[in-house]
Amino acid sequence: MLVDWAVEKLHLVLEIVKRSDEPRFVVLPRRWVVERTLSWLMRSRRLARDYETLPATSESMILWSMTMLMSRRLARRTHPATTTVSLAA
């Protein structure tokens, strides 16, 4: 079972959130994180379709896509301006 594997191998507590049977909209806890991440991954053209035949290839493409996303975000981050002091002699 996935929950047991996550605890044993990754030392994570995995909580599976079930959908409610209510006919109205109900916000599920932390589901938006998964949906947002999947949407970021679908920006990569190669991941938008199921081109890969091996699971290892798909995994490496996901890692590559997330690496590109994070490196772009880190590169565009602005740092606070440093003040320069000019000394007049």
N, C-alpha and C positions, 0 to 999 in steps of 0.2 A: 504494500500500500504506500502511496505517495507520502502521506503524513509521517509514517514510521521512517521512511527513507530520509526525509528532510531532517528529522530529529537526529537520526543516527549518523548520517554522512555530513550534513551541513550545519548541524547544531542550531537549527531554526525551528520555531514553532509555526506550523502551517495551519491557518484557520480557513476552512472552506465556508464561504458565505452562500447560503441558499437564497434563491429568489423567493419573494413573498408571493402568495397566491391572491393577493388583494388586486382588485381591478384598477386601482389608482396608482399613480407614480409614487414610488418609494425609493429614496436614496439609500443605496447599499453602502456599508462602510468600506472605504478604501478601494472600491471597484474602479473608481475613476483613474487611479494610478495605473492599473493594468490597461485600461482602455486608452489612456494617453500614450503609454509606452508602445502599444501595438500600432497606434496611429503614427508615431515617430518612425517605427520600423517600416511601415508601408510606404514611406516616402522614398525608400530605396527601391529603384526600379527592379532589381533582381529579386527582391523579396516580395514584390507585389504579385508575382505569379509563382507557381510551384515548379521551377525549372530543375531543381536539384534532385538527384536520384538517391544520394547517400545522406543519411542524417548528419554525418560529420561535416559534410559540405554546407548543409543548411546552417548548422551551428556556427561554423566559421564565418559565414556571410552575415549572420546576426551580430556576431562579435565585431566584425569589420564595420558594420553599419553604426553600431553604438559607439565605437571608437571614433569614427568620423564625426558623429554628432557631438560627442563630448569635446573633441579637440577643437571643433569650430567654436563651441561655446566658450572654451577657455581662452582661445585666441582673441575673441572679440571683447572680452572683458576689459573694461577701462580701469586703470589704476588712478588713485587720487594724485593730483598734480603736486609735484614737489616744489617747494618755494626756493628760489635762488636768492642768495644775498650777495649783492655786489658791494665791495668795499672800495670806497673812494680814498685815494692816497693824498 
